């Protein structure tokens, strides 16, 4: 969906999707720190208007904002004033509306505090980046609702064009030619992962595989490659659920950090 503008020049992008669960379950997942950790990234939220929200991306840094609306379980909003160097503030609003059949419609809007088009490319990346994580959210709410979660992410730059980087990445993982619905096991090194391939998405800017894990423990893993201008980045985000999730994430994270450090030429970034 393209960037929208009103008569004042205000600019925004909006996304809407359906997710399983009650409004209270969606609220817990999207407006709390433990909830965000279960499907997006490590986060903390001061649960009040004026409170701080912080997303922890590890060595890629932390991103902080201020809660501007707290109306459980329908509306949550925050503003990030320093999300990118020199950029105007960006406001995010999430609304949750109950729908029949224990599902909810979630609407997310990112608005820029400017009428300039200078930042349009960056705000468009918000819209393109969220669907993979929304897919993780649906899996979490369907199979692991309310369970304790721990997650980690790793990434590394790859050589070559995007298609060749994706081919090399998936071949190394033993996931080349994967199809949705298959049960697959990844390569033994650094760690064999077994599960159902839930979603595969590809275009010229991003490609990813979403896998719901049975082994080594219940969880979800997202493998992807992304086009960042002159650079192709391979990434992995892993989520473990249930008792012992933190211990499993710590051990697994170190194995994958070492592996990613070896597959790309640039310095590994990890969370």
The 8 nearest C-alpha neighbors of each residue, nearest first, counted from 0:
[[1, 2, 12, 13, 126, 14, 3, 123],
 [2, 0, 3, 12, 123, 13, 11, 126],
 [1, 3, 12, 11, 10, 4, 0, 123],
 [2, 4, 11, 10, 12, 1, 5, 9],
 [5, 3, 10, 9, 8, 11, 2, 6],
 [4, 6, 8, 7, 9, 3, 10, 11],
 [5, 7, 8, 4, 9, 114, 10, 3],
 [8, 6, 5, 9, 114, 4, 10, 113],
 [7, 9, 114, 5, 6, 4, 10, 113],
 [8, 10, 114, 4, 7, 5, 113, 111],
 [11, 9, 4, 3, 111, 110, 8, 2],
 [10, 12, 110, 3, 109, 2, 111, 4],
 [13, 11, 2, 109, 108, 3, 110, 126],
 [12, 14, 108, 107, 109, 11, 15, 106],
 [15, 13, 107, 106, 108, 16, 126, 12],
 [14, 16, 106, 105, 107, 13, 104, 17],
 [17, 15, 105, 104, 18, 106, 14, 133],
 [16, 18, 104, 103, 105, 102, 19, 15],
 [19, 17, 103, 102, 137, 104, 20, 16],
 [20, 18, 102, 101, 140, 103, 141, 137],
 [21, 19, 102, 101, 24, 25, 140, 18],
 [20, 22, 24, 23, 101, 102, 25, 103],
 [23, 21, 25, 24, 72, 97, 26, 95],
 [22, 24, 26, 21, 25, 72, 27, 71],
 [23, 25, 21, 27, 26, 22, 20, 28],
 [26, 24, 28, 22, 27, 23, 29, 21],
 [27, 25, 23, 29, 72, 24, 28, 30],
 [26, 28, 24, 25, 34, 31, 30, 29],
 [34, 29, 27, 25, 26, 35, 30, 24],
 [30, 28, 26, 27, 35, 34, 31, 25],
 [29, 31, 26, 27, 28, 75, 32, 34],
 [32, 30, 34, 44, 27, 33, 29, 35],
 [31, 33, 43, 42, 44, 35, 34, 36],
 [34, 32, 36, 35, 31, 37, 42, 148],
 [28, 33, 35, 31, 37, 32, 36, 27],
 [36, 34, 39, 37, 32, 33, 38, 28],
 [35, 37, 41, 40, 33, 34, 39, 38],
 [36, 38, 148, 35, 34, 39, 33, 238],
 [39, 37, 136, 135, 35, 36, 132, 40],
 [40, 38, 35, 36, 132, 37, 41, 136],
 [41, 39, 36, 35, 42, 54, 38, 55],
 [40, 42, 36, 55, 54, 35, 32, 39],
 [43, 41, 54, 32, 53, 55, 36, 35],
 [42, 44, 32, 53, 52, 54, 45, 31],
 [45, 43, 52, 32, 31, 46, 51, 53],
 [46, 44, 50, 51, 47, 52, 43, 66],
 [45, 47, 44, 50, 48, 69, 31, 66],
 [48, 46, 50, 45, 69, 49, 66, 68],
 [47, 49, 66, 67, 50, 68, 69, 46],
 [48, 50, 66, 65, 47, 67, 51, 45],
 [51, 49, 45, 66, 47, 48, 65, 46],
 [50, 52, 65, 45, 64, 44, 66, 53],
 [51, 53, 44, 64, 63, 43, 65, 45],
 [52, 54, 63, 43, 42, 62, 64, 55],
 [55, 53, 42, 62, 61, 41, 56, 63],
 [54, 56, 61, 41, 57, 42, 53, 60],
 [57, 55, 270, 59, 60, 61, 54, 58],
 [270, 56, 58, 59, 60, 55, 269, 61],
 [59, 57, 60, 269, 268, 270, 56, 61],
 [58, 60, 57, 56, 268, 61, 269, 270],
 [61, 59, 58, 56, 57, 55, 62, 54],
 [62, 60, 55, 56, 54, 63, 53, 57],
 [61, 63, 54, 53, 82, 55, 60, 64],
 [64, 62, 53, 52, 79, 54, 61, 51],
 [63, 65, 79, 52, 78, 51, 77, 53],
 [64, 66, 51, 77, 78, 50, 49, 52],
 [65, 67, 77, 48, 49, 50, 68, 76],
 [68, 66, 77, 48, 76, 49, 65, 78],
 [69, 67, 76, 75, 48, 66, 70, 77],
 [68, 70, 75, 48, 47, 71, 74, 76],
 [69, 71, 74, 73, 72, 75, 68, 47],
 [72, 70, 73, 69, 74, 26, 75, 23],
 [71, 73, 26, 23, 22, 70, 74, 95],
 [74, 72, 95, 71, 94, 70, 96, 22],
 [75, 73, 94, 70, 93, 71, 69, 72],
 [74, 76, 69, 68, 93, 92, 70, 94],
 [77, 75, 92, 68, 67, 91, 66, 93],
 [76, 78, 66, 67, 65, 91, 90, 64],
 [77, 79, 90, 64, 65, 89, 91, 80],
 [80, 78, 64, 89, 88, 81, 82, 63],
 [79, 81, 88, 82, 78, 89, 64, 87],
 [80, 82, 83, 79, 88, 84, 86, 63],
 [83, 81, 79, 80, 62, 84, 86, 88],
 [84, 82, 86, 81, 85, 87, 80, 88],
 [85, 83, 86, 81, 82, 87, 80, 88],
 [86, 84, 83, 87, 81, 82, 88, 80],
 [85, 87, 83, 84, 88, 81, 82, 118],
 [86, 88, 112, 113, 89, 111, 85, 80],
 [89, 87, 80, 112, 79, 111, 86, 81],
 [88, 90, 111, 79, 110, 78, 112, 80],
 [91, 89, 78, 110, 109, 77, 79, 111],
 [90, 92, 109, 77, 76, 108, 78, 110],
 [91, 93, 76, 108, 107, 75, 94, 77],
 [94, 92, 107, 75, 106, 74, 76, 108],
 [93, 95, 74, 106, 73, 105, 75, 92],
 [96, 94, 105, 73, 104, 22, 74, 103],
 [97, 95, 104, 103, 98, 105, 73, 94],
 [98, 96, 103, 22, 102, 104, 95, 21],
 [97, 99, 103, 102, 96, 100, 101, 104],
 [100, 98, 101, 102, 97, 103, 21, 104],
 [99, 101, 102, 98, 19, 20, 103, 97],
 [102, 100, 20, 21, 99, 19, 98, 103],
 [103, 101, 19, 20, 98, 100, 18, 21],
 [104, 102, 97, 98, 96, 18, 17, 105],
 [103, 105, 17, 96, 16, 95, 97, 18],
 [106, 104, 95, 16, 15, 94, 17, 103],
 [105, 107, 15, 94, 93, 14, 104, 95],
 [106, 108, 93, 14, 13, 92, 15, 105],
 [107, 109, 13, 92, 91, 12, 110, 14],
 [110, 108, 91, 11, 12, 90, 13, 89],
 [111, 109, 11, 90, 89, 10, 108, 91],
 [112, 110, 89, 113, 10, 88, 11, 90],
 [111, 113, 88, 87, 89, 110, 9, 114],
 [114, 112, 115, 111, 9, 87, 10, 8],
 [113, 115, 8, 9, 10, 116, 112, 7],
 [116, 114, 117, 113, 118, 8, 119, 10],
 [115, 117, 119, 118, 114, 113, 10, 120],
 [118, 116, 115, 119, 120, 121, 114, 86],
 [119, 117, 121, 116, 120, 122, 115, 86],
 [118, 120, 116, 122, 121, 117, 123, 2],
 [121, 119, 123, 118, 122, 124, 117, 116],
 [120, 122, 124, 123, 118, 119, 125, 117],
 [121, 123, 119, 125, 124, 120, 118, 126],
 [122, 124, 120, 125, 121, 126, 119, 127],
 [123, 125, 127, 121, 122, 126, 128, 120],
 [126, 124, 128, 122, 123, 127, 129, 121],
 [125, 127, 123, 124, 128, 129, 12, 14],
 [128, 126, 124, 125, 129, 123, 130, 131],
 [127, 129, 125, 126, 124, 130, 131, 132],
 [128, 130, 132, 131, 126, 127, 133, 125],
 [131, 129, 133, 132, 128, 134, 127, 126],
 [132, 130, 134, 133, 129, 135, 128, 207],
 [131, 133, 135, 134, 129, 130, 39, 136],
 [132, 134, 136, 130, 135, 131, 129, 137],
 [133, 135, 131, 137, 132, 136, 130, 138],
 [136, 134, 132, 138, 133, 137, 38, 139],
 [135, 137, 133, 139, 38, 134, 138, 140],
 [138, 136, 134, 140, 139, 135, 18, 141],
 [139, 137, 141, 135, 136, 140, 142, 134],
 [138, 140, 143, 136, 137, 141, 142, 144],
 [139, 141, 144, 137, 138, 143, 142, 136],
 [142, 140, 138, 139, 137, 143, 144, 19],
 [141, 143, 139, 140, 138, 144, 137, 218],
 [142, 144, 139, 146, 140, 141, 145, 240],
 [145, 143, 140, 146, 139, 142, 141, 24],
 [144, 146, 143, 147, 24, 140, 34, 28],
 [147, 145, 241, 144, 143, 240, 148, 242],
 [146, 148, 241, 240, 145, 242, 244, 149],
 [149, 147, 240, 37, 239, 244, 146, 241],
 [150, 148, 245, 244, 239, 238, 248, 36],
 [151, 149, 238, 237, 248, 239, 36, 148],
 [150, 152, 270, 237, 236, 252, 248, 238],
 [153, 151, 236, 270, 235, 269, 237, 154],
 [154, 152, 269, 235, 234, 268, 256, 270],
 [155, 153, 234, 233, 268, 267, 269, 235],
 [154, 156, 267, 233, 263, 232, 259, 265],
 [155, 157, 232, 263, 265, 231, 233, 264],
 [158, 156, 263, 231, 232, 164, 155, 264],
 [159, 157, 164, 156, 160, 231, 263, 264],
 [160, 158, 164, 163, 161, 157, 231, 162],
 [159, 161, 163, 162, 164, 158, 231, 230],
 [160, 162, 164, 163, 165, 231, 159, 226],
 [163, 161, 165, 164, 160, 166, 159, 203],
 [162, 164, 166, 165, 160, 161, 167, 159],
 [165, 163, 161, 167, 162, 166, 159, 168],
 [166, 164, 168, 162, 163, 167, 169, 161],
 [165, 167, 163, 169, 164, 168, 170, 162],
 [168, 166, 170, 164, 165, 169, 163, 171],
 [167, 169, 165, 171, 170, 166, 164, 172],
 [168, 170, 175, 174, 172, 166, 171, 167],
 [171, 169, 175, 173, 167, 172, 168, 174],
 [170, 172, 168, 169, 173, 167, 186, 174],
 [171, 173, 169, 186, 174, 170, 185, 168],
 [174, 172, 170, 185, 186, 171, 175, 169],
 [173, 175, 169, 172, 177, 170, 176, 185],
 [174, 176, 169, 170, 177, 173, 166, 172],
 [177, 175, 174, 178, 169, 170, 173, 166],
 [176, 178, 174, 175, 179, 181, 196, 183],
 [179, 177, 181, 180, 176, 196, 199, 198],
 [178, 180, 196, 197, 181, 198, 199, 177],
 [181, 179, 196, 195, 197, 178, 182, 198],
 [182, 180, 196, 195, 179, 178, 183, 177],
 [181, 183, 195, 194, 196, 180, 193, 184],
 [182, 184, 193, 194, 181, 195, 185, 196],
 [185, 183, 193, 192, 191, 194, 186, 182],
 [184, 186, 191, 173, 192, 172, 187, 174],
 [187, 185, 172, 173, 188, 191, 184, 190],
 [186, 188, 191, 190, 189, 185, 192, 184],
 [189, 187, 190, 186, 191, 258, 185, 172],
 [188, 190, 254, 187, 258, 255, 191, 186],
 [191, 189, 188, 187, 192, 186, 254, 251],
 [190, 192, 187, 185, 186, 184, 188, 193],
 [191, 193, 185, 184, 214, 215, 190, 194],
 [194, 192, 184, 214, 183, 212, 213, 191],
 [193, 195, 212, 213, 211, 182, 183, 210],
 [194, 196, 182, 211, 210, 181, 197, 180],
 [197, 195, 210, 179, 180, 181, 198, 209],
 [196, 198, 210, 179, 209, 195, 180, 211],
 [197, 199, 209, 179, 208, 196, 200, 210],
 [200, 198, 208, 207, 209, 179, 201, 197],
 [199, 201, 207, 206, 198, 208, 202, 205],
 [202, 200, 206, 205, 207, 199, 203, 204],
 [201, 203, 204, 205, 206, 200, 207, 225],
 [202, 204, 205, 201, 161, 206, 226, 162],
 [205, 203, 226, 202, 225, 206, 161, 201],
 [204, 206, 225, 202, 224, 203, 201, 226],
 [207, 205, 201, 224, 223, 200, 202, 225],
 [206, 208, 223, 200, 222, 199, 224, 201],
 [207, 209, 199, 222, 221, 198, 223, 210],
 [210, 208, 221, 198, 197, 220, 196, 199],
 [209, 211, 196, 220, 197, 195, 219, 194],
 [212, 210, 219, 194, 195, 218, 196, 197],
 [211, 213, 194, 218, 217, 219, 214, 193],
 [212, 214, 217, 194, 216, 193, 215, 211],
 [215, 213, 216, 193, 212, 192, 217, 194],
 [214, 216, 192, 213, 217, 193, 191, 212],
 [215, 217, 214, 213, 218, 212, 239, 240],
 [218, 216, 213, 212, 240, 239, 214, 215],
 [217, 219, 239, 212, 238, 240, 211, 216],
 [218, 220, 211, 238, 212, 210, 237, 239],
 [221, 219, 237, 210, 236, 209, 238, 222],
 [220, 222, 209, 236, 235, 208, 237, 210],
 [223, 221, 235, 208, 207, 234, 220, 209],
 [224, 222, 207, 234, 206, 233, 208, 235],
 [223, 225, 233, 206, 232, 205, 234, 165],
 [226, 224, 205, 232, 231, 204, 227, 233],
 [225, 227, 231, 204, 228, 205, 230, 232],
 [228, 226, 230, 231, 229, 225, 232, 204],
 [229, 227, 230, 226, 231, 204, 225, 232],
 [228, 230, 227, 231, 226, 160, 232, 159],
 [229, 231, 227, 228, 226, 232, 156, 157],
 [232, 230, 226, 157, 225, 156, 227, 161],
 [231, 233, 156, 225, 224, 155, 157, 230],
 [234, 232, 224, 155, 154, 223, 156, 225],
 [235, 233, 154, 223, 153, 222, 224, 232],
 [234, 236, 222, 153, 221, 152, 154, 223],
 [235, 237, 152, 221, 220, 151, 153, 222],
 [238, 236, 220, 150, 151, 219, 152, 221],
 [237, 239, 150, 219, 218, 149, 220, 37],
 [238, 240, 218, 244, 149, 148, 217, 150],
 [241, 239, 148, 244, 147, 218, 146, 217],
 [240, 242, 147, 146, 244, 243, 148, 239],
 [241, 243, 244, 147, 240, 245, 146, 148],
 [242, 244, 246, 245, 241, 247, 240, 239],
 [243, 245, 239, 247, 240, 149, 246, 242],
 [244, 246, 248, 149, 247, 243, 249, 148],
 [247, 245, 249, 243, 248, 244, 250, 149],
 [246, 248, 244, 250, 249, 245, 251, 243],
 [247, 249, 245, 251, 246, 250, 252, 150],
 [248, 250, 252, 246, 247, 251, 245, 253],
 [251, 249, 247, 252, 248, 253, 246, 254],
 [252, 250, 248, 254, 253, 249, 247, 255],
 [253, 251, 249, 255, 254, 250, 248, 256],
 [252, 254, 256, 255, 251, 250, 257, 249],
 [255, 253, 251, 257, 252, 256, 189, 258],
 [254, 256, 258, 252, 257, 253, 259, 189],
 [257, 255, 253, 259, 258, 254, 252, 153],
 [256, 258, 260, 255, 254, 259, 253, 261],
 [259, 257, 255, 261, 260, 256, 189, 254],
 [260, 258, 256, 261, 262, 257, 255, 155],
 [259, 261, 257, 267, 258, 262, 256, 263],
 [260, 262, 259, 258, 263, 257, 264, 256],
 [263, 261, 259, 260, 258, 264, 157, 155],
 [262, 264, 157, 156, 155, 265, 261, 260],
 [265, 263, 156, 157, 266, 262, 158, 155],
 [266, 264, 156, 263, 267, 155, 157, 260],
 [265, 267, 268, 155, 264, 260, 156, 263],
 [268, 266, 155, 260, 154, 265, 269, 259],
 [267, 269, 154, 58, 153, 59, 266, 155],
 [270, 268, 153, 152, 57, 58, 154, 267],
 [57, 269, 152, 56, 151, 58, 153, 268]]
